[in-house]
Amino acid sequence: MSIAPEQVEAPAADTVLFRSSPWRTFAAVFGLLMISFGAVSPLAVLLTGGTGNPWWQTALQAGAVSIVAAGLYAWSTRGALKTWIRISSGGLEVAAQDSDPILLAWPDIAHVQVRRQGIRSILEVTPLDLDRVHPVQGDGPGGPAMTETAEGPAFTADLSEVWPGPRALRRELARHLPPEKPAA
């Protein structure tokens, strides 16, 4: 089970918290499914010559299917993985997809990037040295997932379900990162 940000003492008083929410995931999946039904239903009517059902019946069916599918996804194993990122003058804390949280002080960060990968936004944090990464609590599954980048090994976090979104995260990173290390 992941550690909630409220269970971890913040490194500074000026923290800004970014966290995933199953409700936000539900709303996004529900909206996408309703838009898909809205786009596909007229095509299906044209191809089949009409179903004879009134439009509101199709809308009710779309709503029922969307509610069930969005609910199943939002509370499934993938959708329920907790991610949170806390930014403050004390550093950057990351707990991604139910990992143990880590803390990196700003001088210990070599590179930070928020990038797009398909429809997802990904945060990559490259420490100067892995020995400078401070685990906040070490009783769980370990730190966030890592990937190999041009700058070296980096911690990654999926920002697709994080609120406030990636733009707000970029602004907050730009506010705290030293000018010689701008967020990409």
HELIX and SHEET records of a PDB file:
HELIX    1   1 PRO A    5  GLN A    7  5                                   3    
HELIX    2   2 PRO A   22  THR A   48  1                                  27    
HELIX    3   3 TRP A   55  ALA A   74  1                                  20    
HELIX    4   4 TRP A  106  ASP A  108  5                                   3    
HELIX    5   5 LEU A  130  ARG A  132  5                                   3    
HELIX    6   6 PRO A  166  HIS A  176  1                                  11    
SHEET    1   A 6 HIS A 134  PRO A 135  0                                        
SHEET    2   A 6 ILE A 102  LEU A 104 -1                                        
SHEET    3   A 6 GLY A  91  ALA A  95 -1                                        
SHEET    4   A 6 TRP A  84  SER A  88 -1                                        
SHEET    5   A 6 VAL A  16  SER A  20 -1                                        
SHEET    6   A 6 VAL A 162  TRP A 163 -1                                        
SHEET    1   B 4 ILE A 109  GLN A 117  0                                        
SHEET    2   B 4 ARG A 120  PRO A 127 -1                                        
SHEET    3   B 4 GLY A 152  ASP A 158 -1                                        
SHEET    4   B 4 MET A 146  THR A 149 -1                                        
END                                                                             
